[in-house]
Amino acid sequence: DDLIQVKYSDLLEYFNASLAPDFKSDFERISANLVDQGSYQIAKGENVFALVQDLVSRDIWFYDTKTLTITPNSESLRWAHKRLI
């Protein structure tokens, strides 16, 4: 639970301080999918790659380039997304 709280705090800080306003709705939508389904597959024509690149570089999300699928980088991050949403 302590690890999840730390990850949640990191996500909350990122969401409030670092996430560009234009990306907030995409972040919330993708995060909801990560919580409900464990992954999110980017649809053809969907332009979220700048957001994905940012979160992958912060070790929050993992992005599979073959399947265009996003997953949380760990199970504790999945729970942190759940707390955030």
N, CA, C and O atoms as a printed pandas DataFrame, in Angstrom:
     atom_number atom_name residue_name chain_id  residue_number  x_coord  y_coord  z_coord
0              1         N          ASP        A               1    0.818   -1.190    0.000
1              2        CA          ASP        A               1    0.000    0.000    0.000
2              3         C          ASP        A               1    0.872    1.269    0.000
3              4         O          ASP        A               1    0.508    2.276   -0.607
4              5         N          ASP        A               2    2.016    1.210    0.680
5              6        CA          ASP        A               2    2.910    2.369    0.690
6              7         C          ASP        A               2    3.463    2.659   -0.706
7              8         O          ASP        A               2    3.549    3.817   -1.115
8              9         N          LEU        A               3    3.834    1.614   -1.428
9             10        CA          LEU        A               3    4.349    1.793   -2.777
10            11         C          LEU        A               3    3.280    2.383   -3.698
11            12         O          LEU        A               3    3.567    3.261   -4.511
12            13         N          ILE        A               4    2.062    1.899   -3.565
13            14        CA          ILE        A               4    0.958    2.429   -4.372
14            15         C          ILE        A               4    0.736    3.896   -4.040
15            16         O          ILE        A               4    0.480    4.698   -4.938
16            17         N          GLN        A               5    0.828    4.260   -2.773
17            18        CA          GLN        A               5    0.661    5.660   -2.374
18            19         C          GLN        A               5    1.748    6.544   -2.967
19            20         O          GLN        A               5    1.470    7.659   -3.408
20            21         N          VAL        A               6    2.974    6.059   -2.980
21            22        CA          VAL        A               6    4.080    6.814   -3.584
22            23         C          VAL        A               6    3.829    7.002   -5.072
23            24         O          VAL        A               6    3.985    8.107   -5.593
24            25         N          LYS        A               7    3.439    5.932   -5.761
25            26        CA          LYS        A               7    3.162    6.019   -7.198
26            27         C          LYS        A               7    1.977    6.947   -7.464
27            28         O          LYS        A               7    1.993    7.724   -8.418
28            29         N          TYR        A               8    0.958    6.863   -6.621
29            30        CA          TYR        A               8   -0.204    7.755   -6.747
30            31         C          TYR        A               8    0.222    9.214   -6.585
31            32         O          TYR        A               8   -0.195   10.071   -7.363
32            33         N          SER        A               9    1.039    9.495   -5.592
33            34        CA          SER        A               9    1.524   10.863   -5.374
34            35         C          SER        A               9    2.301   11.368   -6.581
35            36         O          SER        A               9    2.151   12.522   -6.983
36            37         N          ASP        A              10    3.131   10.507   -7.158
37            38        CA          ASP        A              10    3.880   10.875   -8.363
38            39         C          ASP        A              10    2.934   11.174   -9.527
39            40         O          ASP        A              10    3.116   12.156  -10.246
40            41         N          LEU        A              11    1.926   10.322   -9.707
41            42        CA          LEU        A              11    0.952   10.544  -10.783
42            43         C          LEU        A              11    0.169   11.833  -10.575
43            44         O          LEU        A              11   -0.038   12.599  -11.517
44            45         N          LEU        A              12   -0.263   12.069   -9.348
45            46        CA          LEU        A              12   -1.026   13.272   -9.045
46            47         C          LEU        A              12   -0.194   14.525   -9.295
47            48         O          LEU        A              12   -0.687   15.503   -9.858
48            49         N          GLU        A              13    1.053   14.493   -8.879
49            50        CA          GLU        A              13    1.945   15.631   -9.122
50            51         C          GLU        A              13    2.140   15.842  -10.621
51            52         O          GLU        A              13    2.104   16.974  -11.103
52            53         N          TYR        A              14    2.346   14.754  -11.351
53            54        CA          TYR        A              14    2.501   14.856  -12.802
54            55         C          TYR        A              14    1.239   15.456  -13.420
55            56         O          TYR        A              14    1.318   16.373  -14.237
56            57         N          PHE        A              15    0.080   14.937  -13.028
57            58        CA          PHE        A              15   -1.192   15.399  -13.588
58            59         C          PHE        A              15   -1.406   16.884  -13.316
59            60         O          PHE        A              15   -1.819   17.623  -14.210
60            61         N          ASN        A              16   -1.134   17.320  -12.110
61            62        CA          ASN        A              16   -1.392   18.716  -11.733
62            63         C          ASN        A              16   -0.313   19.689  -12.179
63            64         O          ASN        A              16   -0.620   20.839  -12.492
64            65         N          ALA        A              17    0.940   19.259  -12.216
65            66        CA          ALA        A              17    2.037   20.201  -12.463
66            67         C          ALA        A              17    2.688   20.087  -13.837
67            68         O          ALA        A              17    3.148   21.088  -14.385
68            69         N          SER        A              18    2.731   18.899  -14.394
69            70        CA          SER        A              18    3.520   18.709  -15.612
70            71         C          SER        A              18    2.710   18.390  -16.862
71            72         O          SER        A              18    3.178   18.621  -17.977
72            73         N          LEU        A              19    1.516   17.868  -16.690
73            74        CA          LEU        A              19    0.719   17.453  -17.835
74            75         C          LEU        A              19    0.112   18.658  -18.535
75            76         O          LEU        A              19   -0.579   19.469  -17.918
76            77         N          ALA        A              20    0.377   18.765  -19.828
77            78        CA          ALA        A              20   -0.172   19.878  -20.612
78            79         C          ALA        A              20   -1.697   19.788  -20.616
79            80         O          ALA        A              20   -2.250   18.696  -20.740
80            81         N          PRO        A              21   -2.378   20.920  -20.482
81            82        CA          PRO        A              21   -3.842   20.921  -20.455
82            83         C          PRO        A              21   -4.480   20.207  -21.651
83            84         O          PRO        A              21   -5.533   19.583  -21.514
84            85         N          ASP        A              22   -3.852   20.298  -22.805
85            86        CA          ASP        A              22   -4.391   19.648  -24.000
86            87         C          ASP        A              22   -4.402   18.129  -23.886
87            88         O          ASP        A              22   -5.164   17.464  -24.587
88            89         N          PHE        A              23   -3.571   17.575  -23.015
89            90        CA          PHE        A              23   -3.453   16.123  -22.887
90            91         C          PHE        A              23   -4.261   15.548  -21.728
91            92         O          PHE        A              23   -4.350   14.327  -21.597
92            93         N          LYS        A              24   -4.849   16.387  -20.889
93            94        CA          LYS        A              24   -5.517   15.881  -19.684
94            95         C          LYS        A              24   -6.662   14.931  -20.002
95            96         O          LYS        A              24   -6.787   13.892  -19.354
96            97         N          SER        A              25   -7.494   15.254  -20.970
97            98        CA          SER        A              25   -8.623   14.369  -21.275
98            99         C          SER        A              25   -8.133   13.045  -21.856
99           100         O          SER        A              25   -8.695   11.994  -21.547
100          101         N          ASP        A              26   -7.094   13.078  -22.692
101          102        CA          ASP        A              26   -6.523   11.830  -23.225
102          103         C          ASP        A              26   -5.929   10.988  -22.101
103          104         O          ASP        A              26   -6.118    9.773  -22.060
104          105         N          PHE        A              27   -5.211   11.642  -21.189
105          106        CA          PHE        A              27   -4.622   10.930  -20.058
106          107         C          PHE        A              27   -5.713   10.260  -19.218
107          108         O          PHE        A              27   -5.574    9.100  -18.833
108          109         N          GLU        A              28   -6.791   10.983  -18.937
109          110        CA          GLU        A              28   -7.872   10.420  -18.126
110          111         C          GLU        A              28   -8.544    9.252  -18.835
111          112         O          GLU        A              28   -8.841    8.236  -18.206
112          113         N          ARG        A              29   -8.783    9.381  -20.123
113          114        CA          ARG        A              29   -9.431    8.330  -20.899
114          115         C          ARG        A              29   -8.556    7.079  -20.963
115          116         O          ARG        A              29   -9.042    5.968  -20.755
116          117         N          ILE        A              30   -7.291    7.257  -21.246
117          118        CA          ILE        A              30   -6.376    6.116  -21.325
118          119         C          ILE        A              30   -6.195    5.485  -19.952
119          120         O          ILE        A              30   -6.174    4.261  -19.828
120          121         N          SER        A              31   -6.066    6.308  -18.928
121          122        CA          SER        A              31   -5.913    5.789  -17.562
122          123         C          SER        A              31   -7.118    4.956  -17.145
123          124         O          SER        A              31   -6.964    3.912  -16.511
124          125         N          ALA        A              32   -8.310    5.412  -17.498
125          126        CA          ALA        A              32   -9.521    4.646  -17.173
126          127         C          ALA        A              32   -9.485    3.271  -17.837
127          128         O          ALA        A              32   -9.872    2.273  -17.229
128          129         N          ASN        A              33   -9.021    3.220  -19.079
129          130        CA          ASN        A              33   -8.884    1.935  -19.770
130          131         C          ASN        A              33   -7.832    1.062  -19.112
131          132         O          ASN        A              33   -8.021   -0.147  -18.985
132          133         N          LEU        A              34   -6.726    1.663  -18.693
133          134        CA          LEU        A              34   -5.676    0.900  -18.027
134          135         C          LEU        A              34   -6.197    0.267  -16.747
135          136         O          LEU        A              34   -5.836   -0.861  -16.413
136          137         N          VAL        A              35   -7.038    0.990  -16.038
137          138        CA          VAL        A              35   -7.618    0.473  -14.793
138          139         C          VAL        A              35   -8.626   -0.632  -15.094
139          140         O          VAL        A              35   -8.585   -1.697  -14.479
140          141         N          ASP        A              36   -9.528   -0.380  -16.038
141          142        CA          ASP        A              36  -10.604   -1.328  -16.322
142          143         C          ASP        A              36  -10.138   -2.568  -17.076
143          144         O          ASP        A              36  -10.568   -3.681  -16.772
144          145         N          GLN        A              37   -9.257   -2.379  -18.064
145          146        CA          GLN        A              37   -8.890   -3.481  -18.939
146          147         C          GLN        A              37   -7.431   -3.897  -18.829
147          148         O          GLN        A              37   -7.045   -4.937  -19.364
148          149         N          GLY        A              38   -6.624   -3.113  -18.152
149          150        CA          GLY        A              38   -5.219   -3.437  -17.994
150          151         C          GLY        A              38   -4.338   -2.951  -19.130
151          152         O          GLY        A              38   -3.112   -3.007  -19.037
152          153         N          SER        A              39   -4.966   -2.469  -20.216
153          154        CA          SER        A              39   -4.205   -1.965  -21.350
154          155         C          SER        A              39   -5.082   -1.024  -22.174
155          156         O          SER        A              39   -6.289   -0.917  -21.960
156          157         N          TYR        A              40   -4.439   -0.353  -23.114
157          158        CA          TYR        A              40   -5.148    0.541  -24.030
158          159         C          TYR        A              40   -4.507    0.417  -25.395
159          160         O          TYR        A              40   -3.292    0.563  -25.533
160          161         N          GLN        A              41   -5.313    0.149  -26.399
161          162        CA          GLN        A              41   -4.785    0.056  -27.755
162          163         C          GLN        A              41   -5.118    1.343  -28.502
163          164         O          GLN        A              41   -6.276    1.754  -28.584
164          165         N          ILE        A              42   -4.083    1.964  -29.041
165          166        CA          ILE        A              42   -4.248    3.216  -29.765
166          167         C          ILE        A              42   -4.960    2.933  -31.082
167          168         O          ILE        A              42   -4.553    2.060  -31.848
168          169         N          ALA        A              43   -6.020    3.679  -31.333
169          170        CA          ALA        A              43   -6.803    3.506  -32.557
170          171         C          ALA        A              43   -6.106    4.168  -33.739
171          172         O          ALA        A              43   -5.334    5.113  -33.575
172          173         N          LYS        A              44   -6.388    3.662  -34.912
173          174        CA          LYS        A              44   -5.826    4.236  -36.134
174          175         C          LYS        A              44   -6.260    5.694  -36.242
175          176         O          LYS        A              44   -7.442    6.012  -36.115
176          177         N          GLY        A              45   -5.297    6.569  -36.478
177          178        CA          GLY        A              45   -5.578    7.992  -36.613
178          179         C          GLY        A              45   -5.599    8.763  -35.302
179          180         O          GLY        A              45   -5.695    9.990  -35.307
180          181         N          GLU        A              46   -5.510    8.060  -34.184
181          182        CA          GLU        A              46   -5.509    8.725  -32.870
182          183         C          GLU        A              46   -4.129    9.327  -32.629
183          184         O          GLU        A              46   -3.115    8.645  -32.779
184          185         N          ASN        A              47   -4.092   10.585  -32.261
185          186        CA          ASN        A              47   -2.822   11.285  -32.099
186          187         C          ASN        A              47   -2.524   11.522  -30.619
187          188         O          ASN        A              47   -2.786   12.601  -30.088
188          189         N          VAL        A              48   -1.979   10.511  -29.969
189          190        CA          VAL        A              48   -1.620   10.617  -28.549
190          191         C          VAL        A              48   -0.143   10.293  -28.319
191          192         O          VAL        A              48    0.283   10.060  -27.188
192          193         N          PHE        A              49    0.619   10.282  -29.392
193          194        CA          PHE        A              49    1.998    9.814  -29.281
194          195         C          PHE        A              49    2.895   10.732  -28.456
195          196         O          PHE        A              49    3.825   10.243  -27.815
196          197         N          ALA        A              50    2.654   12.033  -28.446
197          198        CA          ALA        A              50    3.454   12.928  -27.602
198          199         C          ALA        A              50    3.207   12.609  -26.129
199          200         O          ALA        A              50    4.142   12.587  -25.330
200          201         N          LEU        A              51    1.952   12.365  -25.775
201          202        CA          LEU        A              51    1.603   11.991  -24.404
202          203         C          LEU        A              51    2.234   10.650  -24.051
203          204         O          LEU        A              51    2.830   10.502  -22.984
204          205         N          VAL        A              52    2.106    9.693  -24.930
205          206        CA          VAL        A              52    2.668    8.365  -24.692
206          207         C          VAL        A              52    4.180    8.452  -24.517
207          208         O          VAL        A              52    4.740    7.852  -23.599
208          209         N          GLN        A              53    4.825    9.186  -25.384
209          210        CA          GLN        A              53    6.280    9.326  -25.304
210          211         C          GLN        A              53    6.695    9.932  -23.961
211          212         O          GLN        A              53    7.670    9.490  -23.353
212          213         N          ASP        A              54    5.959   10.935  -23.504
213          214        CA          ASP        A              54    6.273   11.574  -22.225
214          215         C          ASP        A              54    6.124   10.586  -21.072
215          216         O          ASP        A              54    7.001   10.502  -20.212
216          217         N          LEU        A              55    5.041    9.851  -21.048
217          218        CA          LEU        A              55    4.803    8.927  -19.938
218          219         C          LEU        A              55    5.705    7.702  -19.997
219          220         O          LEU        A              55    6.060    7.152  -18.954
220          221         N          VAL        A              56    6.076    7.271  -21.178
221          222        CA          VAL        A              56    7.034    6.173  -21.297
222          223         C          VAL        A              56    8.407    6.630  -20.797
223          224         O          VAL        A              56    9.100    5.882  -20.107
224          225         N          SER        A              57    8.793    7.849  -21.144
225          226        CA          SER        A              57   10.098    8.349  -20.694
226          227         C          SER        A              57   10.151    8.530  -19.176
227          228         O          SER        A              57   11.235    8.522  -18.594
228          229         N          ARG        A              58    9.005    8.691  -18.537
229          230        CA          ARG        A              58    8.931    8.817  -17.078
230          231         C          ARG        A              58    8.723    7.472  -16.381
231          232         O          ARG        A              58    8.532    7.424  -15.166
232          233         N          ASP        A              59    8.760    6.387  -17.145
233          234        CA          ASP        A              59    8.560    5.030  -16.628
234          235         C          ASP        A              59    7.207    4.826  -15.969
235          236         O          ASP        A              59    7.084    4.087  -14.992
236          237         N          ILE        A              60    6.195    5.486  -16.511
237          238        CA          ILE        A              60    4.836    5.322  -16.002
238          239         C          ILE        A              60    4.061    4.339  -16.875
239          240         O          ILE        A              60    3.336    3.481  -16.371
240          241         N          TRP        A              61    4.223    4.475  -18.178
241          242        CA          TRP        A              61    3.570    3.573  -19.125
242          243         C          TRP        A              61    4.611    2.795  -19.904
243          244         O          TRP        A              61    5.750    3.231  -20.069
244          245         N          PHE        A              62    4.188    1.624  -20.380
245          246        CA          PHE        A              62    4.973    0.848  -21.332
246          247         C          PHE        A              62    4.211    0.860  -22.644
247          248         O          PHE        A              62    2.991    0.692  -22.656
248          249         N          TYR        A              63    4.918    1.056  -23.751
249          250        CA          TYR        A              63    4.286    1.114  -25.060
250          251         C          TYR        A              63    4.867    0.044  -25.964
251          252         O          TYR        A              63    6.068    0.028  -26.235
252          253         N          ASP        A              64    4.002   -0.854  -26.432
253          254        CA          ASP        A              64    4.399   -1.908  -27.352
254          255         C          ASP        A              64    4.198   -1.396  -28.777
255          256         O          ASP        A              64    3.064   -1.220  -29.223
256          257         N          THR        A              65    5.283   -1.162  -29.476
257          258        CA          THR        A              65    5.210   -0.572  -30.814
258          259         C          THR        A              65    4.638   -1.526  -31.855
259          260         O          THR        A              65    4.158   -1.077  -32.896
260          261         N          LYS        A              66    4.676   -2.807  -31.606
261          262        CA          LYS        A              66    4.133   -3.776  -32.570
262          263         C          LYS        A              66    2.616   -3.801  -32.540
263          264         O          LYS        A              66    1.970   -3.917  -33.582
264          265         N          THR        A              67    2.044   -3.694  -31.344
265          266        CA          THR        A              67    0.586   -3.802  -31.217
266          267         C          THR        A              67   -0.084   -2.461  -30.935
267          268         O          THR        A              67   -1.309   -2.383  -30.847
268          269         N          LEU        A              68    0.719   -1.407  -30.793
269          270        CA          LEU        A              68    0.217   -0.067  -30.442
270          271         C          LEU        A              68   -0.570   -0.098  -29.133
271          272         O          LEU        A              68   -1.600    0.561  -28.995
272          273         N          THR        A              69   -0.067   -0.873  -28.180
273          274        CA          THR        A              69   -0.750   -1.055  -26.903
274          275         C          THR        A              69    0.034   -0.409  -25.769
275          276         O          THR        A              69    1.256   -0.526  -25.683
276          277         N          ILE        A              70   -0.698    0.270  -24.908
277          278        CA          ILE        A              70   -0.139    0.895  -23.714
278          279         C          ILE        A              70   -0.551    0.062  -22.511
279          280         O          ILE        A              70   -1.699   -0.372  -22.409
280          281         N          THR        A              71    0.390   -0.160  -21.601
281          282        CA          THR        A              71    0.096   -0.798  -20.323
282          283         C          THR        A              71    0.807   -0.015  -19.227
283          284         O          THR        A              71    1.792    0.674  -19.495
284          285         N          PRO        A              72    0.315   -0.114  -17.990
285          286        CA          PRO        A              72    1.061    0.512  -16.898
286          287         C          PRO        A              72    2.417   -0.179  -16.770
287          288         O          PRO        A              72    2.545   -1.364  -17.076
288          289         N          ASN        A              73    3.407    0.548  -16.325
289          290        CA          ASN        A              73    4.749   -0.006  -16.218
290          291         C          ASN        A              73    4.878   -1.012  -15.076
291          292         O          ASN        A              73    5.855   -1.758  -15.013
292          293         N          SER        A              74    3.904   -1.034  -14.183
293          294        CA          SER        A              74    3.894   -2.008  -13.092
294          295         C          SER        A              74    2.471   -2.125  -12.560
295          296         O          SER        A              74    1.615   -1.287  -12.844
296          297         N          GLU        A              75    2.239   -3.171  -11.791
297          298        CA          GLU        A              75    0.914   -3.355  -11.189
298          299         C          GLU        A              75    0.634   -2.251  -10.164
299          300         O          GLU        A              75   -0.509   -1.818  -10.015
300          301         N          SER        A              76    1.671   -1.796   -9.460
301          302        CA          SER        A              76    1.462   -0.713   -8.494
302          303         C          SER        A              76    1.034    0.575   -9.210
303          304         O          SER        A              76    0.258    1.357   -8.662
304          305         N          LEU        A              77    1.532    0.794  -10.421
305          306        CA          LEU        A              77    1.099    1.966  -11.194
306          307         C          LEU        A              77   -0.345    1.816  -11.664
307          308         O          LEU        A              77   -1.068    2.806  -11.772
308          309         N          ARG        A              78   -0.762    0.596  -11.941
309          310        CA          ARG        A              78   -2.171    0.391  -12.304
310          311         C          ARG        A              78   -3.075    0.785  -11.128
311          312         O          ARG        A              78   -4.099    1.441  -11.320
312          313         N          TRP        A              79   -2.698    0.388   -9.937
313          314        CA          TRP        A              79   -3.471    0.752   -8.750
314          315         C          TRP        A              79   -3.395    2.260   -8.492
315          316         O          TRP        A              79   -4.368    2.861   -8.037
316          317         N          ALA        A              80   -2.271    2.853   -8.774
317          318        CA          ALA        A              80   -2.133    4.307   -8.609
318          319         C          ALA        A              80   -3.055    5.038   -9.584
319          320         O          ALA        A              80   -3.671    6.041   -9.222
320          321         N          HIS        A              81   -3.154    4.541  -10.823
321          322        CA          HIS        A              81   -4.102    5.122  -11.778
322          323         C          HIS        A              81   -5.526    5.013  -11.258
323          324         O          HIS        A              81   -6.328    5.935  -11.410
324          325         N          LYS        A              82   -5.831    3.877  -10.643
325          326        CA          LYS        A              82   -7.177    3.665  -10.098
326          327         C          LYS        A              82   -7.472    4.697   -9.007
327          328         O          LYS        A              82   -8.569    5.253   -8.968
328          329         N          ARG        A              83   -6.525    4.952   -8.139
329          330        CA          ARG        A              83   -6.722    5.968   -7.097
330          331         C          ARG        A              83   -6.875    7.357   -7.692
331          332         O          ARG        A              83   -7.657    8.170   -7.200
332          333         N          LEU        A              84   -6.130    7.624   -8.745
333          334        CA          LEU        A              84   -6.182    8.948   -9.368
334          335         C          LEU        A              84   -7.544    9.184  -10.026
335          336         O          LEU        A              84   -8.097   10.282   -9.965
336          337         N          ILE        A              85   -8.062    8.149  -10.646
337          338        CA          ILE        A              85   -9.341    8.296  -11.356
338          339         C          ILE        A              85  -10.482    8.160  -10.379
339          340         O          ILE        A              85  -11.645    8.252  -10.772
